[in-house]
């Protein structure tokens, strides 16, 4: 999904740092079209500092004397507001609006409009909006910083595109046979170092299984746990001090990382 058809519009922003922060939020979420309506003079040093590596968005922004001109070529115009009111009751959250925004952006331009830091959007400006977005917040303090509001709206739209793919675990989940070998090693280790007695071993091992069952155990995870068990037994048998254990541990770590540690 190409996000180039979605324009972020700031109306009469007061603080230059906020404009820069908006640029950074846009860049994080893959947006690039920034328009400033009813602009004030910008402190460009401050704006560039807050934009960080998104200064290209800042430099390429468009400016219009009115909001009407800034959104003139846009079909869907979504205005963000925290204020209640009779004519704002049809507002929905950015998450609810995101599919509609993306659908409209396939065939035309869309504007997301954000008001002044102190007073937001006027009724006249909201009248230009076809949709109203209200970001969920505690009733005690609903007003958000404009850059935060832009980030939330852009985030919801970006997630709705399905572009993001979470990282995948490179190691597969450990098979039952390997997990059972690990638990067997840990049973012997915990008995040998005196952590538990034989008559309590089954009970304690159920606790260990419960702890390790709270998330997936990969093959790499299991081999590391087996390596720790072997190291603990070796150290207990040889009565090593901390210095000697540390050197032995370095060697064990290297073998595990290289896939050489025996699973038996």
N, C-alpha and C positions, 0 to 999 in steps of 0.2 A: 504494500500500500504506500503510495507516494503522498507525503504530507505537505507538499509544496502548495497545494490549493487552499491551505488553511492559514489565515492571516491572524496574527495577534495584534490587537489594536489597543493602545494605551491612550486614554483621554486625559489631556492636560496634566501629565505627571509632574509632581512637585519636586521629587528628589532624584538627582542624577544617578545616585548609587542604585536606586531601585530600577531604573531603566537598564543599567548594566546587568543587574542581577536577573532581570527578565530575560535578557539575551542569553545568559548562561543557562537558565532553566530551559529555554527553547532549544538550545543546542543539545542539552542532555537528552531531550525527548525527540529529536529529529525534525524540529520546526526551523524555518529560516526566514519567513516573511513577517517582518515587524513594521507596523505603521504607528505613527504618533499623531494624534489629532489634537488640535488646539495646543501646539507645543509651546513650552517655555524654553528660555535659553538653558542649554545643558553645560554642566561642568564636565567636559569630556575626559579630563584626567580621572575624575572620580568614577565616571561611567565605565571607562576602559578598565580601571582597576577591578571593579566588581564584575565586569563581563568576563574577566580572566581570558580563556582561550576562545571566547565567542565574540571577539571584537569585529569579525566580519559581518555579523548580524547587525551590530551597532552601527557600523559604518554604512551599511547598505539600507538602513531603515528609510522609509518614506515618511514625509510630513505633509499634513493637510490642515487647512485652517478650520475645518469643521469635521465633526464625526460623519455627517452625511456624505461628505466627499470621500472620507477614508473607507467607507463601506459601500460606496456607490455601485461597485461591480460585483457585490456579493449577494447570493441568493439567500442563504441561511445566515442570520446575524444573531449570535448568542451573547447576551449580556450577562455578566456576573454581578450579582448583588446580594447583600446580606440583609437588606431591609425588608420588613414585612409590608403588607398593604393589599388592598382589594385587587389591584391590577397586577399583583406579583404572585398571586396564589397559584398560578399555573407553572411556577418554577419547579424544576426537577434537578436532581444532583448531576454533576458532570458525568458520573458513571452511567446514569440513565440516558443522558443525551449523546454519549459517545458514539453509539451505532448510527444514530441519525446524522451526526456530523460527518462521519466517514462516508455514509451513503451519499450525502449531498456533495462531498468533496470529489466524488468520482466524476461528476459531470459539470461542476461549477465551483466558484470560489465561495469560501465560508469565512466568516469573521468571528473571532472570539473577542469580546469587548470588555475592557476593565477600566474602572473609573479612577478618580483622584484618590490619593491616599487619605485625605481627611473627610471627604463627603461622598465618595463613590460616584455613581452615575445619577444624573438628574432624571426626573420623570420624562422630560422632553427627549433626552438621549435614550432612555429605555423604550420610548415609543418607536424608535428606529429599529429595535430588536425584534426579531421574529420568535425568539426563544429566550427564556430566562433560566439561568443556572444559579443554584444556591448550594454552596459548599457546606456540608454538615459540620456544625460546630456547637459547642456548649452555648445554651441561651444566655449565660452570664457574660459572654464576650464573643460575639459572632464575627467581628471584623478581623479580617486577615491582612497581613502585609501583601501588597499587590504582587510582588514576585512570588510569594508563597502560593497565592491564588492561581497565578499563571502556571506554576509547576504542577499543582494538583490537577487542573483541567487538562494540561498537556499530557500528564502521566496517564490519566484515565483514557484519553484518546489513543495514546501510544500502545497501551496494554490491549485495547480493543482491536488493534490492527492484527494482533497475533504475530507481529514481527519478532518479538523477543523469544529466544529459545534458551531456557535455563541450562547451565552446564551439566554435562552428563558424567556420572561416576565412571572412571576408566576401569576400575576393578569390578568384576561381577560379584553378585552376592555369593557368599560362601556356601557350598553345598553342605548338607546335613552331616555327611561323613567327616568332613574337615572340622566342622564345629564341634562334633562329639570328641574328636581327638584332642581339640583344644581344651574342652572341659575336663577330659581325663587328665591332661597334663596339669591343669590348675588344681585339680583335686589333690594330686600327689604333691604338688608344690606347697599348697597351703597346709597340708598335713606335715610335711617335712620341716617347714619353717615355724611350726607351732602355732599357726593362726587358728586352727580348729582341731578338735579331737575326733577320733574315728567314729564315736557314737553320735557326734553332731554333724558329721560330714555331709550326709544326704540333705539335711535341713539347710546348711550353709550354702551348698551348691545350688539348691533351688533359688536362694536369694541372689546368687551370682548370675544364674541364668535369667532371672527376672530383670536384673539391671541391664544385662547385655541384649535383652530382647526389646528394649525401648526404641530401637532404631535398627535399620538394616546393618548387618555385619558383612562387609566385603571380604573377599579372599585376602586382600592385603591387610585388612584389620585383624583378621584371625591369625595370620602369620606373625604379625607384630606381637599380639598377645601371647602366642606360643613362644616367641623369642624371649619375651620378658620372663615367662615362667621358667624357661631353661636357665636364663641368666641368674634368676633368684636362687634356684637350686644349686647351681654351680658355686655361687658366692657363699651360700650357707655351708656347703660341704667343705670349702676351703678356708672359711673363716677370714675372708679378706677384709682389709680396712678400706676406707672410702677411696683412697688414692688408687689402689690396685683395682678396685671395682670399677672406677671410672675408666681406666685404660681398657679393661676387659669389655666394658659396655660400649666403648667406641668401636671396638672390633665387631661386636655383635650387631650394632646398628648398621655398619657397613655391609655385613653379610645379608641382613634383612632387606636393606634398600636395593641391593643388587640381585635379590631373588635367590640367594644361595642358602638362606637359613633352612635347615631341614624342618619339615613339618612333623617328623616322627619323634 
